[in-house]
Amino acid sequence: FHDLSFRIKLIIPISLMAVLFIAMGGVSIMMLSEIGEKTNLIAKQYLVVQQKLLKADTDLHQALIAEKNIRRISEQGQGDKAKQLSDFLKNLKQSNERVPSYRMLSSNDFAPNKDRLLEQYSQLSKEWENRVTTDISSQELQKSIQNFEMMRDIIDELLNLTISASDKTVTETADMIDTDQAVASMLLLVGLVLCFTFVLVFPNLITSRLKLLLKQIQNIAEGNGDLTQRLSMDSKDEIGAMAQAIDRFVAKLQSLIINVIEISDQLEQSQQRMSENSNRVNEAITQQESEVERVSSAIADMATAANEIAVNASAASESAMQS
C-alpha cells in the first residue's frame, strides 16, 4: 500500500464507497422490483379475478331473478317475458364470460388448477340456459334454483381459492418486505462501519508516513548540524520520492560544507604562514633600523672627531704661523 501513489490511495476508498453504494442501490432495486412484481400480481391478477367472480355471482343472482320474473309473469299474466328472458340470457352470458378468468391465475401457477370445476360450471350453465323459456314451470324453476346453488358453490370455491392464494401472496410480500428491510438495514450498517473505518484508517495510512517524514526532517534540522543523517524511505510513492530527493540534497549539502571546511582550513594555514612571514619581515626591519641607528651614531661620532681634528689642526696652524 505504501508503494502506491497518492492518487491511487485516494481513489481506493472512494472506489470502495462507490462500489458499496452501487451494491446497496442494486440490492434496493432488486428488492423493490420483487415487491413491485408481488404488488402487481395482487393488483392486476388476484383482485381482477376476485372482482370478476363477485360480478359473476351477481350475474347469477340477476339471472335467477329474471327467471323468477318470467315465472311470476306467467302466473299473473302481467309483464314482458321476452325482456326478462333477454336479461336472463345476458346475465348468464356475462357470468359464463367472467368465471373462466380464474384460468388467468391457474395457468400461471398463481392458484390451483380447477379446470374440472370450470367445465362443470359451463355444463350447469348450458343446462340452465336450455331449460329456461318464456313458459317455465315451477318444477323447472326448482331445477334452475338447484343449478344456481351448484354454480354459486363453484364460484364460492374459486373465490375462496383466489382469496387464499392472494392472502398467501400478501403474506409472502410482507415477509419479503421484512426481509428486505433487514437486508437494507444490514447493508446500511455495513456501509456505516466501512465509512467509519475509512475515516479512521485511511487518513492514518496516508498521513502516517508524512508525519514520519516530518519528524525525521525535524531531527535533521535540530540535530546540531549532523548532515550524516538520512531519511531512508524506500517506498515508491510521492513521500518516498520526496525523502530520496531530500537525502540527495542533504548529501550534496554535506559535500559542499566539507569542501568549504577544507578551503577554510587551507585559508587558515595560509594566514598562519603569512603571519609568520610578516613577523620575520618585521624582525628584519627592526634589525635594519638598529643597524642604521648604529651607523648613524658612528657617523656622528666620526663627524665630531673630524671637527675636533679640524679645530686642532687650525689651532696648530695658527700657532705655527705666530711662532
C-alpha positions in Angstrom: 0.0 0.0 0.0 2.9 2.4 0.8 4.3 2.0 -2.7 1.0 3.2 -4.3 0.8 6.8 -5.4 -1.3 9.3 -3.5 -3.8 9.4 -6.4 -4.4 5.6 -6.1 -4.5 5.9 -2.3 -7.3 8.4 -2.6 -9.1 6.5 -5.3 -9.2 3.3 -3.3 -11.6 4.5 -0.5 -13.7 6.5 -3.0 -14.0 3.4 -5.2 -14.9 1.2 -2.3 -17.6 3.6 -1.2 -18.8 3.8 -4.8 -19.0 0.0 -5.0 -20.8 -0.1 -1.7 -23.4 2.5 -2.8 -23.8 0.7 -6.1 -24.3 -2.6 -4.3 -26.8 -1.0 -2.0 -28.6 0.6 -4.9 -28.6 -2.6 -6.9 -30.0 -4.7 -3.9 -32.6 -2.0 -3.2 -33.7 -2.0 -6.9 -33.9 -5.8 -6.8 -35.9 -5.8 -3.6 -38.2 -3.1 -4.9 -38.6 -5.0 -8.2 -39.6 -8.2 -6.4 -42.1 -6.3 -4.2 -43.4 -4.5 -7.3 -44.0 -7.8 -9.0 -45.9 -9.2 -6.0 -47.9 -6.0 -5.7 -48.7 -6.1 -9.4 -49.7 -9.7 -9.1 -52.1 -8.8 -6.3 -53.5 -5.7 -8.0 -53.6 -6.9 -11.6 -54.3 -10.7 -11.1 -55.9 -11.6 -7.9 -58.0 -8.5 -7.4 -59.2 -8.6 -11.0 -60.2 -12.2 -10.8 -61.9 -11.7 -7.4 -63.9 -8.8 -8.9 -64.9 -10.8 -11.9 -66.0 -13.8 -9.7 -68.0 -11.5 -7.5 -69.6 -9.9 -10.5 -70.3 -13.4 -11.9 -72.1 -14.2 -8.6 -74.1 -11.0 -9.0 -74.9 -12.0 -12.6 -76.2 -15.4 -11.4 -78.5 -13.6 -8.9 -79.7 -11.3 -11.7 -80.3 -14.3 -14.0 -82.3 -16.2 -11.3 -84.3 -13.0 -10.6 -85.1 -12.7 -14.3 -86.2 -16.3 -14.4 -88.4 -15.9 -11.3 -89.9 -12.8 -13.0 -90.7 -14.9 -16.1 -92.5 -17.4 -13.8 -94.3 -14.6 -12.0 -95.4 -13.1 -15.2 -96.7 -16.5 -16.4 -98.7 -16.8 -13.2 -100.0 -13.2 -13.1 -100.2 -12.6 -16.8 -98.6 -9.1 -16.5 -95.2 -8.2 -17.7 -92.7 -8.6 -20.5 -91.4 -12.2 -20.6 -89.2 -11.5 -23.6 -87.4 -8.7 -21.8 -86.9 -10.9 -18.7 -85.6 -13.7 -20.9 -83.2 -11.3 -22.6 -82.0 -10.2 -19.1 -81.6 -13.8 -18.0 -79.5 -14.7 -21.1 -77.4 -11.5 -20.8 -76.6 -12.1 -17.2 -75.9 -15.8 -17.6 -73.6 -15.0 -20.6 -71.7 -12.4 -18.5 -71.3 -14.9 -15.7 -70.0 -17.5 -18.2 -67.5 -14.9 -19.5 -66.3 -13.9 -16.1 -65.9 -17.2 -14.2 -63.2 -18.6 -16.6 -61.0 -15.6 -15.7 -59.8 -17.9 -12.9 -57.7 -19.7 -15.5 -55.6 -16.5 -15.7 -54.3 -17.5 -12.2 -54.1 -21.3 -12.6 -52.4 -21.1 -16.0 -49.5 -19.1 -14.4 -49.4 -21.3 -11.2 -50.7 -18.5 -9.1 -53.6 -20.6 -7.9 -54.6 -24.3 -8.0 -55.8 -25.8 -11.3 -59.6 -26.1 -11.3 -60.4 -26.8 -14.9 -62.8 -29.6 -13.8 -64.9 -27.1 -11.8 -64.9 -24.7 -14.7 -66.1 -27.4 -17.1 -68.8 -28.4 -14.6 -69.8 -24.7 -14.3 -70.1 -24.5 -18.1 -72.2 -27.6 -18.3 -74.5 -26.4 -15.5 -74.8 -23.0 -17.3 -75.8 -24.7 -20.6 -78.4 -26.9 -18.8 -79.8 -23.8 -17.1 -79.9 -21.9 -20.4 -81.5 -24.7 -22.3 -84.2 -25.1 -19.7 -85.3 -21.5 -19.4 -88.0 -20.4 -21.8 -90.9 -17.9 -21.6 -93.2 -20.7 -20.4 -91.2 -22.0 -17.5 -92.9 -24.3 -15.0 -92.4 -24.3 -11.2 -90.6 -27.6 -11.4 -88.2 -26.2 -14.0 -87.7 -23.2 -11.7 -86.7 -25.5 -8.8 -84.2 -27.2 -11.1 -82.8 -23.8 -12.1 -82.5 -22.9 -8.4 -80.5 -26.1 -7.9 -78.3 -25.2 -10.9 -77.9 -21.7 -9.4 -76.9 -23.1 -6.0 -74.4 -25.5 -7.6 -72.9 -22.8 -9.8 -72.7 -20.4 -6.8 -70.9 -23.1 -4.8 -68.3 -23.4 -7.7 -67.9 -19.6 -7.7 -67.5 -19.6 -3.9 -64.9 -22.3 -4.1 -63.0 -20.5 -6.9 -63.3 -17.2 -5.0 -62.0 -18.8 -1.8 -59.1 -20.3 -3.7 -58.3 -16.9 -5.2 -58.6 -15.2 -1.8 -56.4 -17.9 -0.2 -53.7 -17.5 -3.0 -54.0 -13.7 -2.7 -53.6 -13.9 1.1 -50.6 -16.2 0.7 -49.0 -13.7 -1.8 -49.7 -10.8 0.6 -48.1 -12.8 3.4 -45.1 -13.6 1.2 -44.9 -9.9 0.2 -45.0 -8.8 3.8 -42.3 -11.4 4.7 -40.3 -10.2 1.7 -40.6 -6.6 2.9 -39.4 -7.6 6.4 -36.5 -9.5 4.9 -35.7 -6.6 2.5 -35.8 -4.2 5.4 -33.4 -6.4 7.4 -31.1 -6.7 4.4 -31.3 -2.9 3.8 -30.6 -2.3 7.5 -27.6 -4.7 7.4 -26.3 -3.0 4.3 -26.7 0.4 5.9 -24.9 -0.8 9.0 -22.1 -2.3 6.9 -21.9 1.0 5.0 -21.7 3.0 8.2 -19.0 0.6 9.6 -17.0 0.9 6.3 -17.4 4.7 6.3 -16.2 4.9 9.9 -13.3 2.5 9.1 -12.3 4.7 6.1 -12.5 7.8 8.2 -10.2 6.3 10.9 -7.9 4.1 8.9 -7.2 5.7 5.5 -6.2 9.1 6.7 -3.7 7.5 9.1 -2.4 5.3 6.3 -1.9 8.3 4.1 -0.6 10.8 6.7 1.5 8.4 9.0 4.4 8.4 6.6 4.1 12.2 6.1 4.3 12.5 9.9 7.3 10.2 10.0 9.0 12.2 7.2 8.3 15.5 9.0 9.8 14.0 12.3 12.9 12.9 10.6 13.3 16.3 8.9 12.9 18.0 12.2 15.6 15.6 13.7 17.9 16.6 10.9 17.1 20.3 11.4 17.6 20.1 15.2 20.5 17.6 15.2 23.4 20.2 15.7 24.1 20.2 12.0 24.6 16.5 11.7 24.3 16.1 7.9 25.2 12.4 8.1 21.6 11.5 9.0 19.4 10.2 6.2 15.6 9.8 5.9 16.0 6.3 4.4 12.5 5.8 3.0 12.4 3.2 0.2 8.7 3.5 -0.7 7.8 4.2 -4.3 5.1 6.8 -3.6 5.4 10.6 -3.6 6.6 10.5 0.1 9.4 8.1 -0.8 10.4 10.2 -3.8 10.4 13.3 -1.6 12.5 11.6 1.1 15.0 10.4 -1.6 15.2 14.0 -3.0 15.8 15.4 0.5 18.5 12.8 1.1 20.2 13.7 -2.2 20.0 17.4 -1.2 21.5 16.7 2.2 24.3 14.6 0.7 25.1 17.5 -1.7 24.9 20.0 1.1 27.2 17.8 3.2 29.7 17.5 0.4 29.6 21.3 -0.2 30.1 22.0 3.6 33.0 19.5 3.6 34.6 21.4 0.7 34.0 24.7 2.5 35.7 23.3 5.7 38.7 22.1 3.7 39.0 25.5 1.9 38.7 27.2 5.3 41.5 25.1 6.8 43.7 25.9 3.8 43.0 29.6 4.2 43.8 29.4 7.9 47.1 27.6 7.1 47.9 30.3 4.5 47.1 33.0 7.0 49.4 31.4 9.6 52.2 31.3 7.0 51.6 34.9 6.1 51.6 35.9 9.7 54.9 34.1 10.3 56.4 35.8 7.2 55.2 39.1 8.4 56.7 38.6 11.8 60.0 37.7 10.2 59.9 40.8 7.9 59.1 43.0 11.0 62.1 41.5 12.8 64.4 42.1 9.8 63.2 45.7 9.5 63.7 46.2 13.3 67.2 44.8 13.0 68.0 47.0 10.0 66.7 50.1 11.9 69.1 49.2 14.8 72.0 48.8 12.4 71.1 52.1 10.7 71.0 53.8 14.1 74.4 52.4 15.0 75.8 53.5 11.6 74.3 57.0 12.1 75.7 57.2 15.6 79.2 56.1 14.3 78.9 58.7 11.5 78.0 61.4 14.1 81.0 60.3 16.2 83.2 60.4 13.2 81.9 63.9 12.3 82.5 65.1 15.8 86.0 63.7 15.8 86.7 65.2 12.4 85.5 68.6 13.7 87.8 68.3 16.6 90.7 67.3 14.4 89.9 70.3 12.1 89.8 72.7 15.1 93.0 71.2 16.4 94.7 71.5 13.0 93.5 75.1 12.7 94.9 75.9 16.1 98.1 74.2 15.3 98.4 76.1 12.1 97.8 79.4 13.8 100.3 78.6 16.5 102.9 77.7 13.8 102.3 81.0 12.0 102.6 83.0 15.1 105.8 81.4 16.1 
